[in-house]
């Protein structure tokens, strides 16, 4: 038996610089590493997705282990754990949805204006436009020049199957993002595609979720843990 420990990356930057950690995200990831290292949570392997924010989080955790003198395995890259490209999905879906839906068109234009201000709340919140685009992507409503949800789900499930089939015992760390974690947890609890996005929206930045693998099948052991984020200002979703 072994366990997969999913770690969501720390808070990212604003929407126009999303694939990097914000100063708060760096604090969150550092706190995560220090918490795990002080409790001597050992990992036999450690994987990270192909995105900068995922890799920054992984290296900050590893650095914390090293500072505290606790062994940590070499980080290995597996792009299958990368998040889907929300910007690319928007580029494909938003123009089509704007033509088909006046409600969306009005809110999308408003969001574009709000995004010009780097301090605007839209950078840190999941908007009605985001939800509409995400739902269209999930259901395959439009033809897109980007990774489809079916393609995304297939690569995440392939990565999870690799982890589940490994004969190595002990703990595996995976530094990834909210949607791959949501898919992994949904698989473990038998949640349908139409509902797994509820898990995604609930995940804190730098949170910790655990799947226990038995007979090559995942079972939920812990979800969205944040014992290392013990101050309200450290608890963020986006």
N, C-alpha and C positions, 0 to 999 in steps of 0.2 A: 504494500500500500504506500502511496505517496500523495503529497498535496501540492496543488498549484496555488501560489500566492499572487493574486493580481494586484498591481499597484497603479492607480490612475496618476497621470502626471500632475504636477502642481499647476496652479493657476497660470494660464497662458497670457500673452500680451493682448493688446486691443485687436479688433477684427482685421485691421490692415497689417498687423504684425503678429499674427496669432501663433505661428510656429516657433515660439520662443517663450521661456518662462518670464513672467513678470517678477519684480522684486519680491512680491508676496509669495509667488510660486516657488521662488528659491528658498524662502524661509520655510514654506510648508514641506518641501522635499527634504531639506536638511533636518527638520524636526522628525520626519518619518525615519530617516536613516539613524538618527541618534536614539530614537525610541527602540527600534529593532535591535540595534547593536548593544544597547545597555541591557536588554533582556536576552541577549545572546541567541537570537533567532538565527539558526544556521541554515544556509542554503547550499545544496549540492550543485545547482546550476542556476544561471541567471540570464534571462533573455530580454531584449528590448526591441520595440518596433523601429521603423526606419525614419521616424520624424524627430526633429530637433528637440522638441519639448519632452518627448519620451526619453530620449537619450540623455538630456540634461538631468532629468529626474533620476535616472538610473545611476549616473556618475556621482551625483550629490549623495545618494544613499551609500554607494560604495566608498566614497571619500569619508563619510561619517564612520563607517565601520573601520576604515584604516586608521583614522585619528584615535579611535577608542581601542585599537589593538585587537579587533575581532576579525577573524578570517572572512573573506568574501570571495566568491568564485569570479573567474574572468567573465566579463560581460560579452554575450554573443548577440549578433544581430539577426533578427528574423523579420523582414519587412511585412510578412503576413499579419503581424500584430499592429501595423499602422492603422490609424483612423482613416475613415473615408474622407475624401476631399470635399468638404462642404462648399468651398468657394467654387470648385468646378461644377458641382451639382447645381448651385445657384445660377452659374453662368448659362447652364443648359436649360434649366427649368423655369427660372423667373420670367424671361421674356415670353415664353409660351403661356405661362399662367397669367401674366399681365394681359395678354390678348383675350384669354378665355374668361377672366374673372375680374370684374371692375372692383370688387371688394379688395382683392389682393393687390391690384394695380395701385389703388390709392394708398394702401398701407406700405407697399414696397417703396413707392416714391417718397413717402414720409420717412421711412427708415434710411434711405439713401442720404437724405438731408441731415438726419441726426448723426449719421456716421462721420460727417465732416468734422465734428467736435470730438477730439480724442478723450474728453472727459465725460462724454454723454453716457447715460445709463445703458443705452442699447449695446454697448461693448461688453457688458457684464450680465445681460439677461437674455433668456431664450424668448424670442418674440413670437407674435402671432404669424409673422411671415416665415420665421424659421420652422414653426410647427407645420405650416401649410406646405412648404417645400419638402420637408422631411416626409410628410404623409404621401405626397405625390411620388417621391423617390421610392418609398417602401412599396407602394402599390404598382409601380411601373406605369404611372398614368401617361407619361410623355416619353418619347424617344429622346435619348440624351447622348451627348458626346463626352461621356465620363463613365466611371465605374458604376454599373447598376447595383442595386441592392442585392440581387441574386448573385452577382459576381463577388461582391464584398462578403456576403454571408458565406459563400463557398470557400473563400480563402481563409476566413477566420475559423471556420469549422475544420478545415484541413490542418491549420496550426494547432487547434485544440486536440484533434485526433492524434497528431504527432506526440503531444505532451502526454495524452492518456495512454499511449501504447509503449512509452519508454519503460524499459525494465528497471531503471534506476529507482531506488527507494529514497525517501526523504523529501526535502522541500525544493521546489523550483520556483524562482521569482520571475515574474513577467511584468515588465514596465510598459504599459500600453495606455489606452484611452477609454472613454466612457462607453462608446458603442461596442467595441470588441468585448469588454467586460460584460455589458448587458447581454450580448449574445451567448457568452459562455455560461452565465448564471441562468439565463432562460433555458438553455439546453439542460442544465442540471436539474431544474425544477419542472421541466415539461411545459414551459410557457409558450403560447403561440406567438408567431411573428407579430401579429397585430397588437400585442400587449407588451412586448419586451421593451418598447421605448419608455414605458413607465419606470423601468429600472434605470435606464440611461439618465433620465431627468433627475433621479434621486441621488445620483452619485456625487459625493463631495470630491473636490480636488485633493490629490494626494491621499485618497482613501485606500483601504486595504480589504480585499475580499478573498475568500479561500474556497477552493473546491477540493474535496477529498476524492481520490481516484480508487475505485474498487472494481476489479475485473474489467479494467479499461473503460469504465464508465464514470462520468463526473457526478458528484453529489455535493450539494451546497453545505458548507461547513461554517462560513462566516460571510457577512455582506456589509460593505460600506462602513467599515470600522474606521474611527478617527480618534483613538485614545491619545494620540500624539498632538492633536490640535485642540488644546485645552483652553484656548482663548477665543472669544466670539469672532474677533477680527480675522482669525485664521481659517474660519469655516466658510468656504465659498463653493459655489457650484460651477462658475464660469470665470 
